Amino acid sequence: MSRYAILLANSARSPDERTNVNSERLKTNTSEIKKQLESIGNNYRFEVEQILDKKVETARGSLDQAAKNAYKAMNSENDFVLFYYFGHGVIRCDKLYFYFKNSNDSQTATMISFDQVADILYGYNIAKVLFVIDCCHSGKAIDFPIFSGRKFSIVASCTDKEKAFVKPSHSPFGAFSTIFFSGLLDKEAAEPLSKNVTTKSLFDHTCQILDEDKFEQQPVNKDGGLNSLVLSEAHIKRYIKPEFNDNANVKSFYKKLRWIGSEINNESGISIENLYDRVIEDEPPEMLTPDLSSDNGNKVAPVKFATFNTYIDRMDKLNIINNNGGLRLTRTGKSLFAKNEQKFNTVMETIIENQLNEAGSSLAGVDKLIFYKLKTRGIPTAMQLYYDAKRRERLKMDSGWFGILLDLAANIGYFRGVSRKTYFSFDESGLNN
């Protein structure tokens, strides 16, 4: 079976640096999508062509050539093409147009319409196309009358009246795209009682996560016979987005750990006292706590030195730092902060798993406990999970340390619901009752 993907993507610049998808960031993110599609598994992998940040004339020619290449690769009735677009989208003459490097949004000849893309693909007699479109007004694509006898599914990131949002981060990209493609191997995106990730199940999963993450856009889907198409087989192992989760609660230990580790990474050998002086001077949000001595209950102050010292002890216990003549990152700690934290969560998952394994449990085991509680008794407290883990998993660990590991696991996204909703909470000593 041949599966061919054409990735057509353009920069989406913004004055806000955290949502500015410039050419470099575009290439980084589309390369990640390409890698995901090419390494999805022998039975499901795609051959991928990219057309990135081109002028409209070049893009049109490249798209035609890519369609020709895709047609040549087709060799059975099960073969299909995935067409993906990211960038600016505008509506002109009641049609959706894609905006390019040299486009003028008042001149349709300087853009390429969705209709023209479909005409190019179907002009090469490609019978099945999955269209995935992430741009403002992308829902307008569902108005296009697909040729009779062709199978298709159109997955659009928002309605024709809405904007499509960029997810803020160190390497920002479309919120819809980020969630959609990262779901390809996620068991939460699979059909119920199955490992099969279909067009429809992945679309539903993406809608759910967008809603939970409070992105104000409503994806739309038009099925022309490919909604049941199996795109991949989900991993039983939870898929974790590798980069640091900027959306984590600022008060979480996850965020505190990142702040401390970043400072040590920038100044290896710094003393605890000097690092705490920096907390007092800079007052980073991660290190602020309600000031109980203040008459105004809304005031905050840096954490006490004793509390700060417990954070250092926890990171030492996690083998992220050591304090031999000054604070330094261990080899594990350096891996966390390498390459602009792009593998932060991947390394953190291994750290948490090792801690739980040593105590007779596992991340998968705790995940099952949470799932059971949510299905039978509603939202579990952290202490309920701790006692269940002791009883069912034979956990040999104190409740405070278990709470720290739950905090970290939730924020790397291992517990799907917990990573976006507060099902349990923590105080400075560990678990709240």
N, C-alpha and C positions, 0 to 999 in steps of 0.2 A: 504494500500500500504506500502511495506517495502522498505526503503532506507538505505543502509548500506555503511558506509565509512571506508576505511582502509587507515590510515595515516602512511606511511613508511618514516621515516626521519632520517638523519644523520648530525652530526656536519659538518660545512664547515669553517674550521679555516683559519685565515688570520693574517699576522703580523700587519695590521692596525686595531686597537682596535674598530674603528667605523664600520668596516665591518666584524668583527670576530664573526661568529656564533658558539660560544662554546656550550657545552652540556647544560649549564644552560639557555642560551638564546634560544637554540633550543626548550627546554621543555616549556619555557614561551610562545613562539610564536605558537607552535603547539597546546598548551592548549587553546590559544585564538581561533585558527581555529576550534578546537573541540567544544568549547563553541558556536561559531557562527553556526555550523552545527546542534548542538543539540537544539538550541533555535530559530530556523529559523521560527517556526510556526507549529501548530499541523499537518497541511496537508503536510508539506514539511520537517519536522525534520528528521535527520539522527540518526541511531545508529552508534556509532563511536568506532573503535579500533585503538590504537596507538602502533606502533613498533618503538621505538626511540633509536638511538645510540647503536645498538646491534652489536655483532660480526656476521659474515656472516652466520655461522651455526645456531645460535640462531634465526637470522632474517628469514632465510629460513623456519625453523620449525614454527615460529610464523605466517609467512605469509600463510603457508599451513593451519594452524589452523583457522586463521581469515577467509580464503576463505570457509572453512567448516562451520564456524559459519554463514557466510553470506548466504550460500546456504540453511541452515536450517531455516533462517529467511524469505526466499523468499516464498510468498504464492499467487502471482498473476502475470499475464503477464506484468503488469506495473512496477514490482519491478526491481531495478537495483542497481549496486554497483558503488561507486565512489572510484577509486584507486588514491591515491596522493603520489608522491615522491618528497622529497627535499633533496639535498645534492650534492656531487660531482658526475659527470657523465663523463665517458670516452668511446671512441670508440676503440674497439679491434675486429679483425676478421670481420670487416664491420657490427658490431652490437653495440648497446648502452648498456653499463654496468653501474650498480649502485655500488658505492664504499662504503665499510663499515669500521668499526672500525679496523679490522685486515686485510684489503684488501691490496693486492700488485697489482698495476696496470699493471704489466707485467705477472701476473698469473690470467687468467680468472676464474679459479676454486675458487679463493678467492673473487669473486664478483658475483652479480646476474644480468643477462641480462634482458632487457625488454621482450624479447621473453619468458624467463622462467617465469616471472611474469604472462604474458598472459596465458601461458600453465597451470599454477597452477589455475588461476581463472576459465578459461573455462573448465579445467579438472573436476571441480565440477558442470558442466552443468549450470553455471550462464550465462544467455542469453544476458544480457545487462550490459556493463561496460563503464563508463566514466573515461578515463585515463587523469589525470592532472599531468604533469611532469615539475618540475622546477629544472633544472640542466644544466650545460654546455653540448652542443651538443644534447640537448633533442629532437631536430627535427628529429634525426635519427630514432626515434620510428615510424614515419609514414611509413617507408619502410617495416615494419613487416606485412606480409600477415595474417590478422585476419581470423579465421576459418569461413568457409562458414556457413551461417545461423545465425551468431551472429550479434547483433547490438552493435555499439560502437561509440565513438567519442574520438579522441586523441587530447588533447590540450597541446602543448609543449611551453615552455617559450622562445625558440630561435631556430634558424636553426641548422642543424648538424655541421655547420662550426663556430658557434658563442659561446661566453661565456654567461652565465646567470649572471646577476649582483645582488649584495646584496645592499639593500637600507640602506645607513649609518644612524645610529641613536643611542640612548642610548641602545636600544635593537634591533640590526640589524637583518634583515631577507631578504629573497629573494624579490626583487622588484616585480616580477611577482606574487608571492604568496600573498604578502601583498595587492596588488591592486585587484587581482582576487577574493579573499574571502571577502574582505570588500565591494565588489560590489554586493554581494548576496541580500542585502536589499536596494540597491541604485536605485532610480527611473531613474537615468541617464543610468543605465545598463539594463533597461527593453526594451522590444520590443516597437517600436513606437506605440502610441495610446493604450498602454496596460500597466498593472502592472506586466506582466509576464517576469521574468528574465529567459531566455533560455540559453542553452549552447552557441549558436552562439552569442546572444546579449551580454552575459557576456564576451565572448572572444573578440568581437569587442571593447567593452568598455575598456577592459584591454589593448588592443593594442593602443587605442587612448591615454590613460593616460600615458602609458610608453613612447610614442612618445612625448607627451607634457612635460613630466618630463625629456626628453632628455637621456633616457637610450638606449644605442646603441645595442639593441637586437630586433630581429624581430620574434615574436611568430608565430607558425604555427599550423594549424588545419586540421585534416583529418576526414571527416564525414562518418560514417558507419550507419547512420540512427538515431543518437541521438543528432544531432545539434539543433533540434526543441524541445528537452526535456525541460520541464518547471522545473527549479531548485528551484524557490522560487517566492513569490509575493512581489514586492518591496514596501517598506513603502512610503506613500505619504510624510511623514516627511523626510526631507533630512537626510541621514545617515552621521554622522560626525565621522571621526577617532578620538578616544578619547585622544590620547597622543599629546604632544606638537609638533608643526610642525617645525622641524629644518630647513626646506627648505625655510622658510619665508625670505623676504628681510631683510637684516641686518639693514636697515634704517627705517623699519616699526615701528609704535608705539607698535605693537604686540611684537616685539623683545625687545624694550626698556622696556616695562612693565615687561617682563620676567626677564630682568637683574636686574631691581630695586627690584622686588619682591623676587628674589633669594637672593640678598644681605640682605634684611630685614629678610628673613626667617633664614638666617645664623646668624644674629646679631640683634635680636629684641631689639627695644628701641634706635637704633642709631639715631643721630640727622641728619637733612637734610644737615647741614654744613659738618659734618664728612663723610656722604655718598658722597657728592659732592667732597670732598677732594680725595676720592677714585677714582672718575671719572678722576680727574686731574692727579693723580699718575699712575693709571693703563691704562688709555686711552682705555677702551673697545670699540670695533668697533661700537657697537650700539649707543654710545654717541659721535661719531666724526662727524664733519661737515666741509665743505670747509672753509679754513682760508682766508677770504676776505682781510685781512690786509697783506697777504703775496704777494711778487712779483711773486712767483711761484704759479700759479693757481691750481697746483696738490696737494698742501699741505693741510692737515686737522688739526683741533684742537678740543679739547673738546667743547661741547656746553656751552653757557654762563649759569651762575647760574640762571638767570631769566627764561631761557628756561627750564632748568632742573626742576625748581620749578613748571612750568606748568605741567610737567609730573607727579609730585607728586600730584598736584591738580586733575588731571584727574583720577588717581588711587583712590584718596579719593572719588571722585564723583561716581566712579564705585563700591564703597564699598569694595575695595580690601585691602586698608590700612587705618589707621587713624594716627593722629599726636598729640596724647594726651601725652605730656611729652616725645616725641620720636616716631619714626616711628615703627608701629607694624602692622602685618597682622590681618585683621578681620577674623571671622569664614569663610567667603567666600574666603578670600585670602589664608587661610590655606588649604582649599579644592583644590585650584588651584595647590598648590605645594606639595600636599601629594603624597606619593607612587611614588616618582621619576617622577612626572608630568604626570603620566599615564592617568589621567582624566582631564588634563588641558583644552582641547578643549571642553569637555562635560560641564564643569562648566562655561567656557567662553561663550558658546552658551546661557546658561540660563541668564547670566549677560546681554548680548546684547539684548536678547529677552525682558527682563524686562524693559530695558531702552526704547526700541522702543514701547512697549505696553503702557508705561506711557505717551508717546508722541502721542498715537493714531495710531501707525503703527505696523508692525511685520516683522520679517525676511522673511516670506513667501511672504508678500506683496512687499517688496523691490526686492526679487528674481524675482517676476513676472514682475516688471518694467524693470529690467535688461534684462530678456528674451525677452520682447516686443521690447526693443530698439535694441537688437542684431538682431532680426528677421526683423525689418522694417527700421532701420536707421543706422545700423552699430554700431561701438563702441561708447558707451555713455560716456560723461564726468560726473564727480562726481556732478557738479553743475546742469546738466540736470536731473540727478536722484533726486537731492534734490528738485528741483522745481516740478518735477512730483509727488514726494511723498507728497509734500505740497498740490498739487491740487487733486490728486487721493486718497491719503491715509489720508488726513486731518492732516498731520504731524505738530506737535507743538513742534519744536526744531530748534535751530539755526544751520546754515550750518556747522560751525566748529565742533560742537559736532556730527552731522550726519556723517561728514567725519571720525571722530575717530572710530565710530561704524562700518562704512564701512570697514575701514582698518582692524579692528579686525575680522569682519565676513568673509572677503575675505581670511584672513590668517588661520582661522580655517577650511577653505574649504567649507563654506556654499554655496558660489556662485561658481559653478563648473568651469566655464571658468575663472572667475576673480581670482580664487585662484592660477592659473598657468600663466596667462597673465596679463599685466598691462593695464586694460581697463580704469582705472582712477588713478590719483596720488594725493599726498597730500603735502602741505608745513607745516611748523611748526604751522601755525594758523588754519589749517583745510583743506579746499578744494582749489584746484587750479581751476581757471576759464578756 
